[in-house]
Amino acid sequence: MSLQDELTAVERSLDGLVRSVGRLETQLDAGLDIRRVRTDTDHLRESLALLKQSVAAGPPRRKSAVVDEMVPIPDAPYNSALWTDAQDEGLGSRNGHAP
């Protein structure tokens, strides 16, 4: 079975699921559980549409001109003046004691 055939089969199955959920909605109260199932089926439909678009667009192409370049990081300590006004993000105060 080709990829397109598989996607079509999934789409048909999802359509059947949507119809079944619709029938359940008419039989049950409009409670949270059935609304969640409806929302999940809607998300599945959206996800399948996105998947079909990405398959139709073809595989992503890599940029051959871009080469990963190593950036050396020196072992020397940073100038402490760079961190004078920096905050410790709640990990402690300037004197080294937690507030």
Phi, psi and omega in degrees: 000133182283167180299318180296321177295320178297316179296322178294320178296319177296319180297319178296317179297320179294322175298319177296321178296318179298318178297317180295319178295323176299318178294321177298320181300324180287335182269336184251160172294156180282063181273178182298320184298312182289328176294322178295319179295318178298315180297319179296319178293324176296319178295320177299319179297316179296318180295320178294321177298318178295320179296317179296323178295317182291326177292320180294328180287342180090174181293147179294141179267139177271144176278113183282341182282340182273126180241131177295131184242132178284136178249117181288139176246120184291150178278344181293144180293151177289157176294122183296341178295337178295334187253013185302313183259012182284148177265154182268010179054038176080008181274355180156176180256178183298331182273003174090003180249140178293146181293000000 
